[in-house]
Amino acid sequence: MRHLVWDWNGTLFDDANATLAATNDVFAPFNITLTHERYLETFRRPLQDFYTDVLNRPVSNEEFLELDEVFHSAYRRHMLDCALTADATHAINTWAQTKQQQSLLSLWGHNELLPLVEHFGLTSRFVRIDGRRTARVDSKADPLRAHLSALNITADSVVMIGDSLDDAAAAKATGARCVLYTGGAHSPATLAQTGFPVATSLAAAIELALT
């Protein structure tokens, strides 16, 4: 049996426009506006390094915390216009039909994630839902380890579906498989460099996860 771990932001939750808008709100005081293409080319974790790249100068820990607060405040406004990715429900249902379990792991705040997932009627579809429980997380690897430990499953039975290099890095760090979806944080070419299979839809991602 295989277990599927879904990512939320940029994968099941189609928030690419909200993320870009909030990011540009962060950089507006510096007269910087990122196009979608430039965002896909430059986004990376840790986020402090991403801000350093865009501003082309060092960003102190104190300044990063201020910028991060601007981002999250702006994102909470913009996300109100977001919906599920077009084929998210279909993809979740397709996996459920295989009688294999699925769970959700996100770096969005846990207490904000739960009501959002419930709003879309998806809570019961997952055997476990975990969001970020600390103020700052620079990598998904440790949260993934904790998620799998709580489920009492080993990484070699797991396939992840996510949209970012961080999802890929977490999978590699734990020994899980991964399928990367092109609707989120990075360009298809960037995702392909990880060596993991890349899908342009969640339906296609499920097909790859099942192979």
Order of alpha helices (4+ residues) and beta strands (2+ residues): beta-beta-alpha-alpha-alpha-alpha-beta-alpha-beta-alpha-beta-alpha-beta-alpha-beta-alpha-beta-alpha
